[in-house]
Amino acid sequence: MKKAVLVFAALAAMVGCSKVAEPTLTVSTNALLVSAAGGTSSFEISSNTNWMISTDSQSWYTVSVSSGSGNATVIVEVDPYTESKARSGEITVFGPNVREVIGIAQTSPVAPAKVSNEYVVPAAGGTVFIPVPAGYDYDYNWDETWIWITKTKEGLELNVDEFRTDEDEYRTAVIRANFGSNILVEATIKQSWRNVEPGELLIEEIYFTGTAIEGGFASEDEYFKLTNNSDHTIYADRTVLVFNYIQGDKSEVGAYYEYPELEDALAVTTMYAIPGSGKDHPVEPGKSLIIAIHAQDFSAENPGAIDLSHADFEFYDENENYPDTDNPDVANMDIWFKQSRTITLLNRHGLASYAIVSVPKNEDAASIMENRHWSGTYYFHFDEWNFDFEIADDDAWLIPGDWVLDAVNGSIQDSFYRNPWGAAFDAGWTHAAEYFGDMERFGKSVRRKVQDGKLVDSNNSTNDFIHGTTPSLKK
C-alpha cells in the first residue's frame, strides 16, 4: 500500500501545482481470450496522464511496456499451454485516481480423438515405447504390476517383465495416457507365451532337390532357410520344424489318398527342434538361420554343390546301421521324432509340406507323443479299388494351429491333388519339379519373394514363392 501511495504521489508531483484537466484513462477491452497455442494479443490505452501496468505476478504472459503516458498500444505475449483446465489472470492499468482491469484467460488444448494401439511383447519380455501426442500435459494409469513405466515428454517408456507361463496363453494390460477427463492414448499390451509370433520367423527357402551328379543322382546338400521378417530381434530357441503326414498328391497312375478333415491342426510326423532354453539363439531383423540336413562341404566332391559346413544347425541322426556324419562345429537339431528309421532326407521331388511351430513350455516331445496322437481312418482310391486304413498310433500327431508360425505346402506341378494342410496355414503350394522324374528339378529350390525389403507373406505359397529357382547359397 505504501508503494502505491508513493507512486500516486510521484504522479501528482509531475502534474505540479498548476490547474490541469482531470486525469482520464480507458482501455479498448476488459477481456483478452487466448488459445492454448499462445501467441500475441493486444489492447489500446487512451489517456491524458501518466500510467503504469501490473500483471499479478503470473509468468505465463508478458506485456510489452510497464509504464507510459498518453495513448499507447500494449502487446501481450502468451506462452503455449498444455494443461487440461483453462487459466486466467489480471492486467491492471492505473494512473492518478484512475484504474482499469483487463481479465486475461487462456483456453486448454482441445483433446484429439483417442488413439488405440496394441503391442505384442514376447515371453522373454522387453521394452515398448508408446507415443503420446505433443502439446498435452498428460498423466497415465495402468492395471498390472509386471510393467514398469517411465513418463517422458514424447510418450511412455515401458519395461515388460518375463512371462513365466506353461500354457499357450497371453496376458494383457491396458495403459491409458489421460488429459483431464479425456483419454489421449489407450494401449493394450499383449504378452505372448512364446518368443516368436506367427509371421515373424518365416521359411524363406527350401532346397530339397540337391545338386545333380552323374547317374541321375544328386548330392545331399539340402537345407532350410529361416528368416526374421520382423523389425526386432527374436529368439529361435525351441522352434520346431515339422514334416507333414498327409499325402496330397496323385501318383503317376492317378491313385490318391483321402484323409479325415482337420480343424485348425497339422498332422505331422518328423519333428526336429532348434535347441536352447529361451535366449540362446537370437536372430536380428532380416537375418537368417540355415538348417542343413547334413552340414558338410558338398562342393568338395561335386563342383557346383553347396558348402553347408558353416550352417547354423544340422540334422544329425545317430544310427548303427546307417551312420550319419556329424559336424562338430555345427549345433545339432534336437530330434523329437523322426519318421525315418535311418537318416532323415527331404523328398527330392518336393512331395512334402513343412512348418515351423512354437511349443508351450509345458509341452515337449514326450507330451506330444503321449497326448496328441492322430487317430482315424483314411482311404486309398484307384479306379474302382478303394481301401481303408487306420492311422497308426506311432505314425502321426496333431499340432494345434495356435502353435504354427509359418507353413509351406509342396507338390509336383502335374500331380497336385490337394494341400495336405489347410488354407489357414497355407492357401497355396509351391514346387520345383514339373512332373515325376523331372531331371531338370535338380539344383533348384523354392524361395520366397521379396518386396520393399521384406519377405512376401500373404499366406499363399503359390503367390509368395518363386518356384524352381537358383538356391540362395549357390555360388
C-alpha positions in Angstrom: 0.0 0.0 0.0 2.9 2.4 0.8 4.3 1.7 -2.6 1.0 2.7 -4.3 0.8 5.9 -2.3 4.3 6.9 -3.3 3.6 6.1 -6.9 0.5 8.3 -6.9 2.4 11.0 -5.1 5.0 10.9 -7.8 2.4 11.1 -10.5 0.8 14.1 -8.7 4.2 15.8 -8.5 4.5 15.5 -12.3 1.3 17.4 -12.7 2.6 20.2 -10.4 0.5 22.8 -8.7 -1.0 24.3 -11.8 -4.5 23.6 -12.5 -4.9 20.8 -15.1 -7.7 18.6 -16.5 -8.9 15.7 -14.5 -6.9 12.5 -15.4 -8.6 10.1 -17.7 -7.8 6.5 -18.7 -9.7 4.0 -20.7 -8.7 0.6 -22.3 -10.1 -0.9 -25.5 -11.2 -4.1 -23.9 -11.6 -5.6 -20.4 -11.1 -9.2 -21.5 -8.5 -11.0 -23.5 -9.0 -14.6 -24.6 -6.1 -16.5 -25.9 -6.0 -20.1 -27.4 -3.8 -22.9 -26.0 -1.3 -22.3 -28.8 -0.3 -19.0 -27.2 1.0 -16.1 -29.2 0.3 -12.4 -29.1 -2.8 -10.3 -28.3 -3.1 -6.5 -27.6 -5.2 -3.7 -26.2 -5.3 0.1 -26.6 -4.8 2.6 -23.8 -6.4 6.1 -24.2 -5.2 8.5 -21.6 -4.3 12.1 -20.8 -2.0 11.2 -18.0 0.9 9.0 -16.9 0.1 5.4 -16.2 1.6 2.1 -15.1 0.8 -1.6 -15.7 0.9 -4.5 -13.2 0.4 -8.2 -14.1 -0.4 -10.1 -10.9 2.9 -11.9 -10.8 1.9 -14.5 -13.4 4.7 -15.8 -15.5 2.8 -17.3 -18.5 2.3 -13.9 -20.2 4.2 -10.7 -20.5 3.3 -7.1 -21.6 5.4 -5.0 -24.0 5.5 -2.0 -21.7 5.2 -1.4 -18.0 4.6 2.3 -17.9 3.9 5.2 -20.2 1.9 8.4 -20.8 -1.0 9.2 -23.0 -2.2 6.8 -25.7 -0.5 3.5 -26.4 -0.8 0.0 -27.8 0.2 -2.8 -25.4 1.2 -6.1 -26.8 0.6 -9.2 -24.6 2.8 -12.2 -25.3 1.3 -15.5 -24.1 3.1 -18.9 -23.7 1.7 -22.1 -25.1 -0.5 -24.1 -22.7 -0.7 -27.9 -22.2 -2.8 -28.4 -19.2 -6.4 -29.6 -19.1 -8.0 -26.7 -17.3 -8.1 -23.1 -18.5 -6.0 -20.5 -16.7 -6.6 -16.8 -16.1 -5.0 -13.7 -14.8 -5.5 -9.9 -14.5 -3.7 -7.0 -16.1 -4.2 -3.6 -14.2 -3.6 -0.3 -15.8 -3.6 2.6 -13.4 -2.8 6.3 -13.1 -3.7 9.2 -10.6 -7.1 8.3 -9.4 -7.8 6.1 -12.5 -7.7 2.4 -12.8 -8.7 -0.2 -15.4 -8.6 -4.1 -15.0 -8.3 -6.4 -18.0 -9.0 -10.1 -17.5 -6.8 -12.5 -19.5 -7.8 -16.1 -20.0 -6.1 -18.9 -21.9 -8.1 -22.0 -23.0 -6.8 -25.5 -22.6 -5.9 -27.6 -25.6 -8.7 -29.5 -27.3 -8.1 -33.2 -26.8 -7.7 -35.1 -30.1 -9.6 -38.4 -30.8 -8.4 -41.3 -28.7 -5.7 -43.4 -30.3 -5.9 -47.1 -29.6 -3.0 -49.4 -30.2 -2.0 -53.0 -29.4 1.6 -54.1 -28.8 2.7 -57.7 -28.7 5.6 -58.5 -26.4 7.4 -61.8 -26.4 7.6 -64.1 -23.4 11.2 -63.0 -22.8 9.9 -59.5 -22.0 11.4 -56.3 -23.4 10.7 -52.6 -23.9 7.9 -50.8 -25.6 7.5 -47.1 -26.4 4.0 -45.7 -26.6 4.0 -42.2 -28.3 1.7 -39.6 -26.8 0.5 -36.6 -28.9 2.6 -33.5 -28.3 1.1 -30.4 -26.6 -0.7 -32.1 -23.7 0.4 -32.3 -20.0 -0.9 -35.9 -19.5 -0.9 -38.4 -16.7 -1.2 -42.1 -17.0 -2.6 -45.2 -15.3 -2.3 -49.0 -15.8 -3.6 -52.1 -14.1 -0.7 -54.6 -13.8 2.5 -55.0 -11.8 4.5 -56.7 -14.5 5.0 -53.5 -16.4 7.3 -50.6 -15.3 6.6 -47.2 -16.8 8.7 -44.1 -17.2 7.0 -40.9 -18.4 8.7 -38.7 -21.0 7.6 -35.7 -22.9 7.3 -37.7 -26.1 5.5 -40.7 -24.5 5.6 -43.7 -22.2 8.6 -46.0 -22.0 7.6 -49.5 -20.8 9.8 -52.3 -19.4 7.9 -55.6 -19.5 8.9 -58.5 -17.2 9.4 -62.0 -18.5 6.2 -64.1 -18.7 6.8 -67.4 -17.0 3.9 -69.5 -18.2 3.5 -73.1 -19.2 0.3 -72.6 -21.2 -0.4 -71.4 -24.7 -2.0 -68.2 -23.4 -1.4 -64.4 -23.4 -1.6 -61.9 -20.6 -2.8 -58.4 -21.2 -2.6 -55.0 -19.6 -4.2 -51.7 -20.6 -2.3 -48.4 -20.3 -4.0 -45.1 -20.7 -2.5 -41.6 -21.2 -5.1 -39.1 -19.9 -5.6 -35.4 -20.5 -8.1 -34.4 -17.8 -11.2 -36.5 -18.4 -10.1 -37.3 -22.0 -8.0 -40.4 -23.0 -5.3 -39.5 -25.4 -3.9 -43.0 -25.9 -5.2 -46.4 -24.9 -2.6 -49.1 -25.4 -3.2 -52.8 -24.9 0.0 -54.7 -24.1 -0.4 -58.3 -25.1 2.4 -60.5 -23.8 2.8 -63.8 -25.6 3.6 -67.2 -24.1 6.2 -67.6 -26.8 9.2 -65.6 -28.1 8.2 -65.7 -31.8 4.9 -64.7 -33.2 3.3 -66.0 -36.4 4.8 -64.2 -39.4 7.9 -63.0 -37.6 10.1 -66.1 -38.4 9.4 -67.4 -41.9 10.5 -70.3 -44.1 12.3 -68.2 -46.7 13.7 -71.1 -48.7 13.7 -74.9 -49.0 16.3 -76.6 -51.1 15.3 -80.2 -51.4 16.4 -81.3 -54.9 20.1 -81.4 -54.3 22.8 -80.8 -56.9 22.9 -83.2 -59.8 25.7 -85.7 -60.2 26.3 -88.4 -62.8 24.0 -91.3 -63.0 20.8 -89.4 -62.3 21.5 -88.8 -58.6 22.2 -85.7 -56.6 24.2 -84.5 -53.7 22.5 -84.3 -50.3 23.2 -80.6 -50.0 19.6 -79.9 -48.7 18.7 -77.1 -46.3 16.0 -74.9 -44.8 16.5 -71.1 -44.6 14.5 -69.4 -41.8 14.5 -65.6 -41.8 13.4 -63.0 -39.3 10.9 -60.9 -41.2 10.1 -58.6 -38.2 11.7 -55.3 -37.2 13.1 -56.6 -33.9 15.3 -59.4 -32.6 13.6 -62.7 -32.0 14.8 -65.9 -30.3 14.5 -69.1 -32.3 15.0 -71.5 -29.3 12.6 -74.5 -29.3 11.2 -73.6 -32.7 10.2 -77.0 -34.1 10.5 -77.9 -37.7 7.8 -80.4 -38.6 7.0 -82.5 -41.7 3.5 -83.4 -42.9 1.9 -86.8 -42.7 -0.9 -86.3 -45.2 -0.1 -87.2 -48.9 -1.7 -84.5 -51.0 -0.6 -85.6 -54.5 -1.8 -88.1 -57.1 0.5 -90.8 -58.2 1.6 -91.2 -61.9 -1.3 -93.6 -62.4 -3.9 -91.4 -60.6 -4.0 -93.1 -57.3 -4.6 -90.9 -54.2 -5.4 -90.9 -50.5 -8.3 -89.3 -48.7 -7.9 -88.2 -45.1 -10.2 -87.0 -42.3 -10.7 -83.3 -42.3 -8.7 -81.5 -39.6 -10.0 -78.5 -37.7 -7.2 -76.0 -37.0 -4.4 -78.5 -36.7 -1.5 -80.0 -38.6 -1.0 -83.8 -38.9 2.8 -84.3 -38.6 5.4 -87.0 -38.4 9.0 -85.8 -38.3 9.8 -83.1 -35.7 13.2 -81.5 -35.2 13.6 -78.6 -32.7 16.2 -75.8 -32.5 17.9 -76.3 -29.2 18.0 -73.7 -26.5 16.3 -72.6 -23.3 14.9 -69.2 -24.3 17.5 -66.7 -25.4 20.3 -68.8 -26.7 19.7 -68.2 -30.4 18.8 -64.6 -31.2 18.0 -63.7 -34.8 18.3 -60.0 -35.8 15.8 -58.4 -38.2 16.5 -59.6 -41.7 18.9 -62.2 -40.6 18.6 -65.9 -41.3 19.3 -69.4 -39.9 20.5 -72.2 -42.2 19.3 -75.6 -41.1 21.3 -78.2 -43.1 20.2 -81.8 -43.5 23.9 -82.6 -43.5 26.3 -79.8 -42.6 29.1 -80.8 -45.0 31.0 -79.2 -47.8 29.4 -80.9 -50.7 31.3 -78.8 -53.2 34.5 -80.6 -52.3 33.3 -83.7 -54.2 30.6 -82.3 -56.5 31.5 -79.0 -58.2 28.5 -76.7 -58.2 27.1 -78.2 -55.0 26.8 -76.2 -51.8 29.1 -75.9 -48.9 26.9 -76.4 -45.9 29.8 -76.8 -43.4 29.0 -73.4 -41.9 25.3 -73.9 -41.4 23.7 -72.8 -38.1 22.2 -76.2 -37.4 22.1 -79.7 -38.8 20.1 -82.9 -38.6 22.3 -85.5 -37.0 20.8 -88.9 -36.9 22.8 -91.4 -34.8 22.2 -94.8 -36.3 24.1 -98.0 -36.1 23.1 -99.4 -39.5 23.2 -96.1 -41.4 25.8 -93.9 -39.8 25.5 -90.2 -40.1 28.3 -87.7 -40.3 28.4 -85.1 -37.5 29.9 -81.7 -38.0 31.2 -80.8 -34.5 31.3 -77.1 -35.4 27.5 -77.0 -36.2 24.9 -77.4 -33.5 22.6 -80.4 -33.9 18.8 -80.1 -34.0 17.0 -81.9 -31.2 15.2 -84.9 -32.5 11.7 -85.0 -31.1 10.5 -87.7 -33.5 11.6 -88.8 -36.9 9.7 -91.0 -39.3 12.8 -92.4 -41.0 14.3 -95.4 -39.2 17.7 -94.5 -40.9 18.6 -90.9 -41.8 16.2 -88.1 -42.5 16.3 -86.7 -46.0 13.9 -84.4 -47.8 11.7 -85.6 -50.6 13.7 -84.9 -53.8 10.5 -84.2 -55.8 9.1 -81.8 -53.2 6.2 -84.0 -52.3 6.2 -82.7 -48.7 4.9 -79.8 -46.7 6.8 -78.2 -43.8 6.0 -75.9 -41.0 7.7 -74.2 -38.1 5.9 -74.2 -34.8 6.4 -72.7 -31.3 5.7 -75.1 -28.5 4.5 -74.0 -25.0 6.9 -74.6 -22.1 4.8 -77.4 -20.7 5.0 -79.4 -23.9 7.9 -81.3 -25.4 8.5 -84.4 -27.5 7.3 -86.8 -24.7 4.0 -85.0 -24.1 3.2 -84.6 -27.7 3.9 -88.3 -28.4 1.8 -89.3 -25.4 -1.2 -87.0 -25.7 -1.5 -85.8 -29.3 -1.9 -88.9 -31.4 -3.9 -88.5 -34.6 -6.4 -91.4 -34.9 -8.9 -92.2 -37.6 -9.4 -93.8 -40.9 -8.0 -92.8 -44.3 -8.8 -94.2 -47.7 -6.8 -95.2 -50.8 -8.5 -94.7 -54.1 -7.5 -96.0 -57.5 -10.0 -96.6 -60.3 -12.6 -99.0 -58.8 -10.4 -100.0 -55.9 -11.0 -98.4 -52.6 -9.3 -99.4 -49.3 -9.5 -98.0 -45.8 -6.6 -97.8 -43.4 -6.3 -96.9 -39.7 -3.8 -94.2 -38.8 -1.3 -96.0 -36.6 -0.6 -94.7 -33.1 3.0 -94.1 -33.8 2.6 -92.5 -37.2 1.1 -89.1 -36.8 0.5 -86.4 -34.2 -1.6 -83.3 -34.2 0.0 -79.8 -33.8 -2.6 -77.2 -32.7 -3.0 -74.3 -35.1 -2.2 -71.8 -32.4 1.4 -73.1 -32.3 2.1 -72.6 -36.0 4.4 -69.8 -37.0 4.6 -70.5 -40.8 3.8 -73.3 -43.1 4.7 -74.1 -46.7 2.8 -76.7 -48.9 4.8 -78.5 -51.6 3.9 -80.8 -54.5 4.7 -81.5 -58.2 3.2 -79.3 -60.9 1.2 -82.0 -62.7 0.5 -84.2 -59.7 -1.1 -81.8 -57.3 -4.4 -83.0 -55.8 -4.9 -81.2 -52.6 -3.0 -79.3 -49.9 -2.1 -81.6 -47.0 -2.5 -78.6 -44.7 -5.5 -76.3 -45.0 -5.8 -72.7 -46.1 -5.5 -71.4 -42.5 -1.8 -72.4 -42.7 -1.1 -72.1 -46.5 -3.7 -71.3 -49.1 -1.4 -72.3 -51.9 1.6 -74.5 -52.7 5.0 -74.4 -54.3 7.1 -76.7 -56.5 10.4 -77.3 -58.2 9.5 -80.4 -60.3 7.1 -80.2 -63.2 6.4 -84.0 -63.3 7.6 -87.3 -61.7 11.1 -88.0 -62.8 11.8 -84.4 -63.9 15.6 -84.3 -64.1 15.5 -80.5 -64.5 14.5 -80.1 -60.9 18.0 -80.8 -59.6 19.8 -77.7 -58.4 16.5 -75.8 -57.9 15.0 -74.5 -54.7 11.8 -72.8 -53.8 12.4 -69.2 -52.5 10.1 -66.6 -51.0 9.7 -63.4 -52.9 11.0 -60.1 -51.6 9.1 -56.8 -51.8 10.2 -53.5 -50.3 12.9 -55.2 -48.4 10.5 -57.7 -46.7 9.7 -61.3 -47.5 6.3 -61.7 -49.1 3.9 -63.4 -46.7 0.3 -63.5 -47.9 -0.2 -67.0 -46.5 -0.4 -68.4 -50.1 2.8 -70.1 -51.3 1.5 -70.1 -54.9 1.9 -66.3 -54.9 4.6 -65.9 -52.2 7.3 -68.2 -53.7 9.5 -68.3 -56.7 9.0 -71.9 -57.9 12.1 -73.8 -59.0 14.8 -71.2 -58.9 18.5 -71.0 -58.0 19.3 -71.6 -54.4 20.4 -68.5 -52.4 23.5 -70.3 -51.1 24.7 -71.4 -54.6 27.9 -69.6 -55.6 
